[in-house]
């Protein structure tokens, strides 16, 4: 027994700065070795007293609307974070700056509105990212995943996305699985490059039958292979007003250049003829 009356083993644990299993666990959550599970506890705020050595944190099915970057940064060893089915909004920039070891992140079924470069740029080890079922997600910046080169599984299904720049996905060398189904894809000429990449890529697209055009009306519900054929025909053969203006300008320039060349050739011929006639007259004299 220690002088304080505690068993020596318990005193040693406190001296080492570690709490025995069961002592440090957030209210209404269950804790196991390196894992904290707070699923379905109607939490409105990020839980406190999470053990600092936690590797897996599950906050699914709650009412959390904000993830504090400072509190998260204390969990430097976190590799798995499940925040699906919460109320997280568009203020996630720099939220994950302190959890660089994160490998798995699930933010599906939330209220995300956009993804910028600052949202996930610090997650250099990220392998799985799920941001599906965010109906208000309407924009993903071109370089949003520029630092996530280890990303293998990305799911953006069932969102409000209408467009996705090809380079955003094409520059992910390890991507193997990409969810795109049930979005509001606007299949115009600007989207043709992305559809062509889909057809030529080795990436697997789950639920591919539901990756269809939403607009324009003439292509609605059309699957991507058929949409590519339609867009190739309309975008690569159709001339727009600016194309006709350009062709008219080119034609006028060619006509003007031809006229000037003919005029100069005529002047040269007249001068040559005059010199030739003068030379003949001098010879006759």
C-alpha positions in Angstrom: 0.0 0.0 0.0 1.2 3.5 -0.8 1.2 6.3 1.9 -2.0 7.6 0.5 -3.7 4.3 1.0 -4.0 3.4 -2.7 -2.6 0.1 -4.0 0.9 0.5 -5.4 -0.2 -0.6 -8.9 -3.0 2.1 -9.0 -0.6 4.8 -7.7 2.0 3.8 -10.4 -0.6 4.2 -13.1 -1.4 7.7 -12.0 2.3 8.5 -11.7 2.8 7.5 -15.3 0.0 9.8 -16.3 -2.3 7.0 -17.5 -5.8 6.1 -16.2 -6.8 2.4 -15.9 -9.4 1.1 -18.3 -12.9 2.5 -17.6 -11.8 5.7 -15.7 -11.4 8.1 -18.6 -14.3 7.7 -20.9 -16.8 10.3 -22.2 -20.2 10.4 -20.7 -22.8 8.2 -22.6 -20.0 6.5 -24.6 -18.4 3.1 -24.4 -14.7 2.6 -24.4 -12.5 -0.3 -25.3 -8.8 -0.5 -25.9 -7.9 2.5 -28.1 -11.6 2.8 -29.2 -14.3 5.2 -28.2 -17.9 4.6 -29.4 -20.6 7.2 -29.0 -23.0 6.0 -31.6 -26.6 7.2 -31.3 -26.3 9.1 -28.0 -28.0 12.3 -29.1 -24.8 14.2 -28.5 -25.0 17.9 -29.5 -21.3 18.7 -28.9 -18.0 16.9 -29.4 -17.5 14.7 -26.3 -14.9 15.6 -23.7 -12.6 13.3 -21.7 -11.6 11.2 -24.7 -8.5 9.3 -23.9 -5.5 10.8 -25.7 -4.3 7.5 -27.1 -7.6 6.8 -28.9 -7.1 5.4 -32.4 -10.8 4.8 -33.3 -13.5 7.4 -32.6 -17.1 6.7 -33.6 -19.6 9.6 -33.3 -22.2 8.3 -35.7 -26.0 9.1 -35.5 -25.8 12.2 -33.2 -26.6 15.9 -33.5 -23.1 17.3 -33.6 -22.8 20.4 -35.7 -19.2 21.4 -35.0 -15.9 19.6 -34.7 -13.4 21.6 -32.6 -10.0 21.6 -34.2 -8.2 22.1 -30.9 -9.8 19.1 -29.2 -9.3 16.9 -32.2 -5.6 17.9 -32.3 -5.1 16.3 -28.9 -6.0 12.9 -30.5 -2.8 12.9 -32.5 -2.8 9.1 -32.9 -6.4 8.9 -34.3 -6.6 6.8 -37.5 -10.4 6.2 -37.8 -13.1 8.8 -37.4 -16.7 8.1 -38.1 -19.0 11.2 -38.1 -21.8 10.0 -40.3 -25.4 11.1 -39.7 -24.7 14.3 -37.8 -25.3 18.0 -38.6 -21.9 19.1 -39.7 -21.9 22.1 -42.0 -19.5 24.0 -44.2 -17.1 25.1 -41.6 -14.6 22.2 -41.8 -11.6 24.1 -43.2 -8.5 23.4 -41.0 -10.6 21.2 -38.7 -8.4 18.2 -39.2 -5.1 20.0 -39.0 -4.0 18.0 -35.9 -4.9 14.5 -36.9 -2.5 13.9 -39.7 -2.4 10.1 -39.2 -6.1 9.8 -40.1 -6.7 6.9 -42.5 -10.5 6.6 -42.5 -12.9 9.5 -42.4 -16.7 9.2 -42.8 -18.7 12.5 -43.1 -21.6 11.1 -45.0 -25.2 12.1 -44.1 -24.3 15.6 -43.0 -24.9 19.2 -44.3 -21.6 19.8 -46.1 -21.9 22.5 -48.8 -18.4 22.6 -50.3 -15.0 21.0 -50.1 -12.0 23.3 -50.5 -8.2 22.7 -50.5 -8.1 23.6 -46.8 -10.7 21.0 -45.8 -8.6 17.8 -46.1 -5.2 19.1 -47.2 -3.5 18.1 -43.9 -4.7 14.5 -44.1 -1.7 13.1 -45.9 -2.4 9.5 -44.9 -6.0 9.4 -45.8 -7.1 6.3 -47.6 -10.9 6.2 -47.3 -13.1 9.4 -47.5 -16.9 9.2 -47.6 -18.8 12.4 -48.1 -21.8 10.9 -49.8 -25.4 11.8 -48.9 -24.7 15.4 -48.3 -27.5 16.9 -50.5 -26.2 20.5 -50.0 -22.8 19.7 -51.3 -22.6 21.6 -54.5 -18.9 22.4 -55.0 -15.6 20.6 -54.8 -12.6 22.8 -55.6 -10.3 21.7 -58.4 -7.3 21.0 -56.1 -9.4 19.9 -53.1 -7.6 16.5 -52.9 -4.2 17.6 -54.1 -2.5 16.4 -50.9 -4.5 13.2 -50.5 -2.3 11.1 -52.8 -2.9 7.9 -50.8 -6.7 8.1 -51.3 -8.0 4.8 -52.6 -11.8 5.0 -51.8 -13.7 8.2 -52.4 -17.5 8.4 -52.3 -19.4 11.5 -53.4 -22.7 9.8 -54.2 -26.1 11.4 -53.6 -25.0 15.0 -53.3 -25.9 18.2 -55.0 -22.8 18.0 -57.3 -23.5 19.0 -61.0 -19.8 19.1 -62.1 -16.4 17.7 -61.2 -13.2 18.8 -62.7 -11.3 15.9 -64.3 -8.0 16.9 -62.7 -9.5 16.7 -59.2 -9.8 12.9 -59.6 -7.3 12.1 -62.3 -4.3 13.3 -60.2 -5.0 10.7 -57.4 -2.6 7.9 -58.4 -3.9 5.4 -55.9 -7.6 5.8 -56.4 -9.4 2.5 -57.0 -13.0 3.1 -56.0 -15.1 6.2 -56.8 -18.8 6.6 -55.9 -20.7 9.1 -58.2 -24.2 7.7 -58.3 -27.5 9.7 -58.0 -25.9 13.1 -58.4 -27.3 16.0 -60.5 -24.7 15.8 -63.2 -25.0 18.5 -65.9 -23.9 16.7 -69.0 -22.7 19.6 -71.3 -19.5 20.0 -73.4 -17.5 21.0 -70.3 -18.3 17.7 -68.6 -17.3 15.6 -71.7 -13.7 15.4 -70.6 -14.7 13.9 -67.2 -17.0 11.4 -68.8 -14.3 10.4 -71.3 -11.9 9.9 -68.3 -14.5 7.7 -66.7 -14.8 5.5 -69.7 -11.0 5.1 -70.1 -10.1 4.8 -66.4 -9.2 1.7 -64.4 -11.1 3.1 -61.4 -14.2 1.0 -60.3 -17.5 2.9 -60.1 -20.0 1.1 -57.8 -23.7 1.4 -58.7 -22.6 2.5 -62.2 -26.1 2.1 -63.5 -27.2 5.1 -61.4 -24.5 7.4 -62.6 -26.7 9.3 -65.1 -27.2 12.8 -66.4 -29.7 15.1 -64.7 -29.5 18.0 -67.2 -30.1 19.0 -69.9 -33.6 17.6 -70.4 -32.6 15.9 -73.6 -30.0 13.7 -71.8 -31.8 13.2 -68.5 -31.5 9.7 -67.0 -28.9 8.8 -69.7 -26.1 6.7 -68.5 -22.5 7.9 -69.0 -21.5 5.7 -71.9 -24.5 6.8 -73.9 -24.0 10.4 -72.8 -20.4 10.4 -74.0 -21.5 9.3 -77.5 -24.2 12.1 -77.6 -21.8 14.7 -76.4 -19.0 13.7 -78.8 -21.4 14.2 -81.7 -22.9 17.5 -80.5 -19.8 19.1 -78.9 -17.2 18.1 -81.5 -19.3 18.8 -84.7 -21.6 21.6 -83.7 -20.5 25.2 -84.4 -21.6 28.0 -82.2 -22.1 31.7 -83.0 -18.5 32.6 -81.9 -17.2 29.8 -84.2 -19.0 31.3 -87.2 -17.6 34.8 -86.3 -14.1 33.3 -86.1 -14.4 31.6 -89.4 -15.7 34.8 -91.0 -12.7 36.7 -89.7 -10.3 34.0 -90.9 -12.0 34.1 -94.4 -11.8 37.8 -94.6 -8.1 37.8 -93.6 -7.4 35.2 -96.2 -9.3 37.2 -98.8 -7.5 40.4 -97.9 -4.1 38.7 -97.9 -4.9 37.2 -101.4 -6.0 40.6 -102.7 -2.8 42.3 -101.4 -0.7 39.6 -102.8 -2.3 39.9 -106.2 -2.0 43.7 -106.1 1.7 43.5 -105.3 2.2 40.9 -108.0 0.5 43.2 -110.5 2.7 46.2 -109.5 5.8 44.1 -109.8 4.8 42.9 -113.2 4.1 46.4 -114.5 7.5 47.6 -113.2 9.2 44.7 -114.8 7.5 45.3 -118.1 8.4 48.9 -118.0 12.1 48.2 -117.4 12.1 45.5 -120.1 10.6 47.9 -122.7 13.1 50.6 -121.7 15.9 48.2 -122.2 14.7 47.2 -125.6 14.5 50.8 -126.7 18.0 51.5 -125.6 19.3 48.5 -127.5 17.5 49.7 -130.7 19.1 53.1 -130.4 
